[in-house]
Amino acid sequence: MNPSAAELEKLAQQLSHDERLWLIERLASGLRSFPQHTPEELAAQMEAMANDPDIQRVLRNEDLPLTGYGPACCPPEETACDAAKSIS
């Protein structure tokens, strides 16, 4: 179970000044290592992805190995029960 922010703060208060300073520097360094994208950069990435031929094939379900199936998580459009009902 992960400790809450309040629990972490209490634990950090038990550290020495130097240990707390080290911890703060490590946390700040970790935050800086995550890329921060502007809305414009994200929009450009989304547009590039939407125009990617491989993504277009996925969106058209052309990447599926079996015919008669919708997206991979969906059953066939016509089940065996439906086929039997139409014959009777």
C-alpha positions as CSV (number, residue, x, y, z in Angstrom):
1,M,0.0,0.0,0.0
2,N,1.4,3.4,-1.0
3,P,1.7,6.1,1.7
4,S,-0.3,9.2,1.3
5,A,1.3,12.6,0.8
6,A,0.5,13.6,4.4
7,E,2.3,10.4,5.6
8,L,5.3,11.1,3.4
9,E,5.4,14.7,4.8
10,K,5.5,13.3,8.3
11,L,8.2,10.9,7.5
12,A,10.2,13.6,5.7
13,Q,10.0,15.8,8.9
14,Q,11.9,13.1,10.7
15,L,14.9,13.5,8.4
16,S,17.8,15.7,9.0
17,H,18.1,19.0,7.2
18,D,20.7,17.5,4.7
19,E,18.5,14.5,4.1
20,R,15.5,16.6,3.4
21,L,17.5,18.8,1.1
22,W,18.7,15.7,-0.8
23,L,15.2,14.4,-1.0
24,I,13.9,17.6,-2.4
25,E,16.6,17.7,-5.0
26,R,15.9,14.1,-6.0
27,L,12.1,14.9,-6.3
28,A,12.8,18.0,-8.4
29,S,15.2,16.2,-10.6
30,G,12.7,13.5,-11.2
31,L,10.0,16.0,-12.1
32,R,12.4,17.7,-14.6
33,S,13.1,14.4,-16.4
34,F,9.5,14.0,-17.5
35,P,8.8,15.8,-20.8
36,Q,6.4,18.6,-20.7
37,H,4.5,19.2,-23.9
38,T,2.6,22.4,-24.8
39,P,-0.9,22.0,-26.2
40,E,0.4,22.9,-29.6
41,E,3.0,20.1,-29.5
42,L,0.3,17.6,-28.4
43,A,-2.0,18.8,-31.2
44,A,0.8,18.3,-33.7
45,Q,1.5,14.8,-32.4
46,M,-2.2,13.9,-32.6
47,E,-2.4,15.2,-36.1
48,A,0.7,13.2,-37.2
49,M,-0.7,10.1,-35.6
50,A,-4.1,10.5,-37.2
51,N,-2.4,10.9,-40.6
52,D,-0.2,7.9,-40.1
53,P,-1.1,5.1,-42.7
54,D,-0.6,2.4,-40.0
55,I,-3.0,4.1,-37.7
56,Q,-5.5,4.6,-40.5
57,R,-5.4,0.8,-41.2
58,V,-6.2,0.1,-37.5
59,L,-9.0,2.6,-37.5
60,R,-10.5,0.9,-40.6
61,N,-10.0,-2.6,-39.0
62,E,-7.8,-3.6,-41.9
63,D,-5.2,-5.0,-39.5
64,L,-7.5,-7.7,-38.1
65,P,-6.4,-11.3,-39.1
66,L,-10.0,-12.7,-39.3
67,T,-12.8,-11.4,-41.5
68,G,-16.3,-11.0,-40.0
69,Y,-15.0,-9.5,-36.8
70,G,-15.2,-6.0,-35.6
71,P,-12.7,-4.6,-33.3
72,A,-10.6,-7.3,-31.6
73,C,-12.7,-7.1,-28.4
74,C,-16.1,-7.6,-30.2
75,P,-17.8,-10.8,-31.2
76,P,-18.6,-11.6,-34.9
77,E,-21.4,-9.5,-36.3
78,E,-23.6,-12.6,-36.8
79,T,-23.5,-15.3,-34.2
80,A,-24.3,-19.0,-34.8
81,C,-27.5,-18.5,-32.9
82,D,-28.6,-15.7,-35.2
83,A,-27.8,-17.8,-38.2
84,A,-29.9,-20.7,-36.9
85,K,-32.8,-18.4,-36.2
86,S,-32.8,-17.2,-39.8
87,I,-32.9,-20.7,-41.2
88,S,-35.9,-21.8,-39.1
